[in-house]
Amino acid sequence: MTFRSDKLLKSAAGAACVRCGRCDGTVVSAHYFGPRRGSYGGGMSIKVHDFLIAHLCAQCHTQMDTTSRNKTDKWVHSEEFLHFIALTLARLFHDGVVVVKGE
């Protein structure tokens, strides 16, 4: 079952893009899209788990989606996208959106 969370998806509201730093009101929680998608709960017309998101502005989101379709650079793209997810997770922990239960 794929994990879903409105709180995580809404966490991008008012945030800066983790790729370019832009804070223009277009930043969204962009789901990972790459060759490892199937390992992360995704599939045909199914997005990956909601905890595998990167806060990206509209321009960077479009760029990442376009790059993911480039078969030659798919592993480079995957690594880049996973880096942006890690930056977003660090932000979510720092901002208290994600907390460790019992601490």
PyRosetta script that sets phi, psi and omega in degrees:
from pyrosetta import init, pose_from_sequence

init()
pose = pose_from_sequence("MTFRSDKLLKSAAGAACVRCGRCDGTVVSAHYFGPRRGSYGGGMSIKVHDFLIAHLCAQCHTQMDTTSRNKTDKWVHSEEFLHFIALTLARLFHDGVVVVKGE")
pose.set_psi(1, 134.6)
pose.set_omega(1, -178.5)
pose.set_phi(2, -83.3)
pose.set_psi(2, 130.7)
pose.set_omega(2, -178.3)
pose.set_phi(3, -72.9)
pose.set_psi(3, 130.9)
pose.set_omega(3, 178.9)
pose.set_phi(4, -125.2)
pose.set_psi(4, 141.4)
pose.set_omega(4, 178.8)
pose.set_phi(5, -153.7)
pose.set_psi(5, 112.1)
pose.set_omega(5, 176.4)
pose.set_phi(6, -62.5)
pose.set_psi(6, -36.3)
pose.set_omega(6, -179.7)
pose.set_phi(7, -60.1)
pose.set_psi(7, -44.5)
pose.set_omega(7, 178.7)
pose.set_phi(8, -65.9)
pose.set_psi(8, -42.5)
pose.set_omega(8, -178.9)
pose.set_phi(9, -65.2)
pose.set_psi(9, -37.5)
pose.set_omega(9, -179.8)
pose.set_phi(10, -77.8)
pose.set_psi(10, -9.4)
pose.set_omega(10, -177.3)
pose.set_phi(11, -64.2)
pose.set_psi(11, -15.9)
pose.set_omega(11, -179.1)
pose.set_phi(12, -79.0)
pose.set_psi(12, -16.1)
pose.set_omega(12, -177.7)
pose.set_phi(13, -58.5)
pose.set_psi(13, 121.0)
pose.set_omega(13, 178.5)
pose.set_phi(14, 80.1)
pose.set_psi(14, -0.8)
pose.set_omega(14, -178.5)
pose.set_phi(15, -84.0)
pose.set_psi(15, 162.8)
pose.set_omega(15, 173.9)
pose.set_phi(16, -89.4)
pose.set_psi(16, 151.6)
pose.set_omega(16, 177.0)
pose.set_phi(17, -66.6)
pose.set_psi(17, 131.0)
pose.set_omega(17, 179.7)
pose.set_phi(18, -75.3)
pose.set_psi(18, -11.5)
pose.set_omega(18, -179.9)
pose.set_phi(19, -91.5)
pose.set_psi(19, -47.0)
pose.set_omega(19, -174.0)
pose.set_phi(20, -119.5)
pose.set_psi(20, -11.4)
pose.set_omega(20, 179.9)
pose.set_phi(21, 86.6)
pose.set_psi(21, -3.7)
pose.set_omega(21, -179.3)
pose.set_phi(22, -62.6)
pose.set_psi(22, 137.3)
pose.set_omega(22, 176.5)
pose.set_phi(23, -129.3)
pose.set_psi(23, 75.6)
pose.set_omega(23, -171.1)
pose.set_phi(24, -114.6)
pose.set_psi(24, 13.2)
pose.set_omega(24, 179.5)
pose.set_phi(25, 85.3)
pose.set_psi(25, -0.3)
pose.set_omega(25, 179.9)
pose.set_phi(26, -104.3)
pose.set_psi(26, 2.9)
pose.set_omega(26, -176.1)
pose.set_phi(27, -70.0)
pose.set_psi(27, 130.4)
pose.set_omega(27, 179.2)
pose.set_phi(28, -131.0)
pose.set_psi(28, 167.9)
pose.set_omega(28, 174.5)
pose.set_phi(29, -86.3)
pose.set_psi(29, 98.3)
pose.set_omega(29, -177.1)
pose.set_phi(30, -88.1)
pose.set_psi(30, 124.2)
pose.set_omega(30, 178.9)
pose.set_phi(31, -74.5)
pose.set_psi(31, 142.9)
pose.set_omega(31, 175.2)
pose.set_phi(32, -53.7)
pose.set_psi(32, 136.2)
pose.set_omega(32, 175.5)
pose.set_phi(33, -139.7)
pose.set_psi(33, 106.8)
pose.set_omega(33, -178.8)
pose.set_phi(34, -170.5)
pose.set_psi(34, -169.2)
pose.set_omega(34, -174.1)
pose.set_phi(35, -65.6)
pose.set_psi(35, -18.6)
pose.set_omega(35, 179.2)
pose.set_phi(36, -93.8)
pose.set_psi(36, 6.4)
pose.set_omega(36, -175.7)
pose.set_phi(37, -49.1)
pose.set_psi(37, -44.0)
pose.set_omega(37, -178.3)
pose.set_phi(38, -63.7)
pose.set_psi(38, -29.5)
pose.set_omega(38, 178.7)
pose.set_phi(39, -75.9)
pose.set_psi(39, -16.3)
pose.set_omega(39, -174.4)
pose.set_phi(40, -111.1)
pose.set_psi(40, 26.0)
pose.set_omega(40, 175.3)
pose.set_phi(41, 89.8)
pose.set_psi(41, 0.3)
pose.set_omega(41, -178.9)
pose.set_phi(42, -94.1)
pose.set_psi(42, 171.1)
pose.set_omega(42, 179.1)
pose.set_phi(43, -174.9)
pose.set_psi(43, -161.4)
pose.set_omega(43, 179.5)
pose.set_phi(44, -62.8)
pose.set_psi(44, 113.5)
pose.set_omega(44, -179.4)
pose.set_phi(45, 63.3)
pose.set_psi(45, 19.4)
pose.set_omega(45, 177.6)
pose.set_phi(46, -124.4)
pose.set_psi(46, 123.3)
pose.set_omega(46, 178.0)
pose.set_phi(47, -74.7)
pose.set_psi(47, 156.9)
pose.set_omega(47, 177.6)
pose.set_phi(48, -68.2)
pose.set_psi(48, 175.4)
pose.set_omega(48, 178.2)
pose.set_phi(49, -51.9)
pose.set_psi(49, 146.8)
pose.set_omega(49, -179.2)
pose.set_phi(50, -69.1)
pose.set_psi(50, -10.6)
pose.set_omega(50, 176.4)
pose.set_phi(51, -87.6)
pose.set_psi(51, 0.0)
pose.set_omega(51, 176.4)
pose.set_phi(52, -106.7)
pose.set_psi(52, 64.3)
pose.set_omega(52, -176.8)
pose.set_phi(53, -122.1)
pose.set_psi(53, 154.2)
pose.set_omega(53, 173.1)
pose.set_phi(54, -126.0)
pose.set_psi(54, 135.3)
pose.set_omega(54, 176.6)
pose.set_phi(55, -76.6)
pose.set_psi(55, 103.9)
pose.set_omega(55, -177.1)
pose.set_phi(56, -124.9)
pose.set_psi(56, 140.9)
pose.set_omega(56, 174.5)
pose.set_phi(57, -73.4)
pose.set_psi(57, 169.9)
pose.set_omega(57, -177.3)
pose.set_phi(58, -58.4)
pose.set_psi(58, -41.8)
pose.set_omega(58, -178.7)
pose.set_phi(59, -65.0)
pose.set_psi(59, -46.8)
pose.set_omega(59, -179.3)
pose.set_phi(60, -70.1)
pose.set_psi(60, -35.1)
pose.set_omega(60, 177.9)
pose.set_phi(61, -61.6)
pose.set_psi(61, -45.5)
pose.set_omega(61, 178.0)
pose.set_phi(62, -61.7)
pose.set_psi(62, -44.2)
pose.set_omega(62, 179.2)
pose.set_phi(63, -59.9)
pose.set_psi(63, -45.5)
pose.set_omega(63, -178.8)
pose.set_phi(64, -66.3)
pose.set_psi(64, -39.8)
pose.set_omega(64, 178.4)
pose.set_phi(65, -65.9)
pose.set_psi(65, -39.1)
pose.set_omega(65, 179.8)
pose.set_phi(66, -68.1)
pose.set_psi(66, -44.4)
pose.set_omega(66, -179.2)
pose.set_phi(67, -63.7)
pose.set_psi(67, -33.7)
pose.set_omega(67, -177.3)
pose.set_phi(68, -64.7)
pose.set_psi(68, -19.0)
pose.set_omega(68, 180.0)
pose.set_phi(69, -87.5)
pose.set_psi(69, -7.5)
pose.set_omega(69, 178.4)
pose.set_phi(70, -80.4)
pose.set_psi(70, 105.3)
pose.set_omega(70, -175.2)
pose.set_phi(71, -64.4)
pose.set_psi(71, -30.6)
pose.set_omega(71, -178.3)
pose.set_phi(72, -66.2)
pose.set_psi(72, -40.5)
pose.set_omega(72, -175.1)
pose.set_phi(73, -105.7)
pose.set_psi(73, 21.0)
pose.set_omega(73, -172.5)
pose.set_phi(74, -61.2)
pose.set_psi(74, -34.0)
pose.set_omega(74, -178.9)
pose.set_phi(75, -77.6)
pose.set_psi(75, -35.0)
pose.set_omega(75, 174.9)
pose.set_phi(76, -64.4)
pose.set_psi(76, -44.8)
pose.set_omega(76, 178.3)
pose.set_phi(77, -61.0)
pose.set_psi(77, -44.0)
pose.set_omega(77, -179.5)
pose.set_phi(78, -59.4)
pose.set_psi(78, -46.0)
pose.set_omega(78, 178.7)
pose.set_phi(79, -61.3)
pose.set_psi(79, -42.8)
pose.set_omega(79, 179.0)
pose.set_phi(80, -62.9)
pose.set_psi(80, -46.0)
pose.set_omega(80, -178.9)
pose.set_phi(81, -63.1)
pose.set_psi(81, -43.3)
pose.set_omega(81, 179.4)
pose.set_phi(82, -64.1)
pose.set_psi(82, -32.7)
pose.set_omega(82, 175.0)
pose.set_phi(83, -63.2)
pose.set_psi(83, -44.1)
pose.set_omega(83, 179.4)
pose.set_phi(84, -66.1)
pose.set_psi(84, -32.5)
pose.set_omega(84, 175.1)
pose.set_phi(85, -65.6)
pose.set_psi(85, -43.6)
pose.set_omega(85, 178.9)
pose.set_phi(86, -61.9)
pose.set_psi(86, -41.5)
pose.set_omega(86, 177.3)
pose.set_phi(87, -62.7)
pose.set_psi(87, -39.2)
pose.set_omega(87, 178.5)
pose.set_phi(88, -67.3)
pose.set_psi(88, -42.9)
pose.set_omega(88, 177.8)
pose.set_phi(89, -61.2)
pose.set_psi(89, -41.2)
pose.set_omega(89, 177.2)
pose.set_phi(90, -59.9)
pose.set_psi(90, -42.1)
pose.set_omega(90, 177.8)
pose.set_phi(91, -62.6)
pose.set_psi(91, -43.9)
pose.set_omega(91, -177.6)
pose.set_phi(92, -63.9)
pose.set_psi(92, -38.3)
pose.set_omega(92, 175.6)
pose.set_phi(93, -69.1)
pose.set_psi(93, -45.8)
pose.set_omega(93, -178.9)
pose.set_phi(94, -59.7)
pose.set_psi(94, -41.2)
pose.set_omega(94, -177.8)
pose.set_phi(95, -81.8)
pose.set_psi(95, -4.0)
pose.set_omega(95, 178.5)
pose.set_phi(96, 79.9)
pose.set_psi(96, 11.8)
pose.set_omega(96, 176.1)
pose.set_phi(97, -71.1)
pose.set_psi(97, -38.8)
pose.set_omega(97, 175.4)
pose.set_phi(98, -113.3)
pose.set_psi(98, 127.9)
pose.set_omega(98, 178.6)
pose.set_phi(99, -129.0)
pose.set_psi(99, 155.0)
pose.set_omega(99, 177.2)
pose.set_phi(100, -87.8)
pose.set_psi(100, 122.5)
pose.set_omega(100, -179.0)
pose.set_phi(101, -59.4)
pose.set_psi(101, 134.3)
pose.set_omega(101, 177.6)
pose.set_phi(102, 91.3)
pose.set_psi(102, -2.4)
pose.set_omega(102, 179.2)
pose.set_phi(103, -113.4)
pose.dump_pdb("model.pdb")
